[in-house]
Amino acid sequence: MLAGQTASGDISPSRFVTKSGPYTVAQATAGAVAIGISHEGSREVPLPGASSLAAIAGDPLRVYSDTENCLLEAGDLVADGAFLKSDNTGRGVTAGTGEKYYAVAERGGAAAGVKMQVIMRAGIVP
C-alpha cells in the first residue's frame, strides 16, 4: 500500500488513481498514468442516503500499489488475464496492443460495474 495518501477530490471505491500532488491522489481518467487502485470500501456506513464514495477531498485513502492484489471495478467486459488501463471514470478497461497498462485481470469482469480481482503491474501490452 502507498502510505499517507490523501484524496484531492471525490474518489469511488476500487478505481485507478493518479498522483495529483505531494501525498495526494485523484481518481484517474482515460489516458492517465495510474499509480494505484483505491480501497474497496465506502467512507460512510452503508445506509440509505449515505455516500458510496471511498473518499472526498482531504480524506485519507488506502491505495493499493505495484504487485498487490485487489479489486478493480470493470468499465466494460474484461477477459481473465487482460491488461488494463483506466477509462474516463477510473474503471478498468482492456488496453490494446502497444498501449500502457497498469493492472492485469486475475479474474475478469462480465460487464461494467463488476468488481474483478487484479494485480497491480505496469507495462506495455505486447
Secondary structure, 3 states (H helix, E strand, C coil): CECCCEECCCECCCCEEEEEECCEEEECCCCCCCCEEECCCCCCCCCCCCCCCCECCCCECCEECCCCEEEEEECCCECCCCEEEECCCCCEEECCCCCEEEEEEEECECCCCCEEEEEEEEEECC
